[in-house]
Amino acid sequence: MSIHLSAARFSEADLRSGTESPTKPGVYWFQSETMARALMVEVRVMNGELTVWWPTQDKPVAHLNGCWRGSIPPSSGPGNL
């Protein structure tokens, strides 16, 4: 499951303060300093390493520098099975 459909914008304060990379699989917001908006991404374990599917390939979380927020809990609202 790759999630690249949602986007949000972090403030400059968020970009400075939220740089801790994920330490476990889950869904997170990620925004690099060069991105206009944050993307919701799925962090997963591939070959023993935390990775995110990036437009053309899996990228190790350790190689993605920017602001991370999450993990985002699954929705329990209407329409969620």
FENBELJO-V271632 format. One line per field, one symbol per residue. ss: DSSP state (A for helix, B for strand, O for the rest). burial: # if it has 9 or more other ideal C-beta (glycine too) atoms within 8 Angstrom, else .. A space follows every 50 residues. Layout:
# FENBELJO-V271632
ss: ???
burial: ???
This chain:
# FENBELJO-V271632
ss: OOOOOOBBOOOAAAAAAOOOOOOOOBBBBBBOOOOOOBBBBBBBBBOOBB BBBBOOBBBBAAAOOOBBBBOOOOOOOOOOO
burial: ..#....#.#...##..##.##...#######..#..######.....## ###.....###..#.#######.........
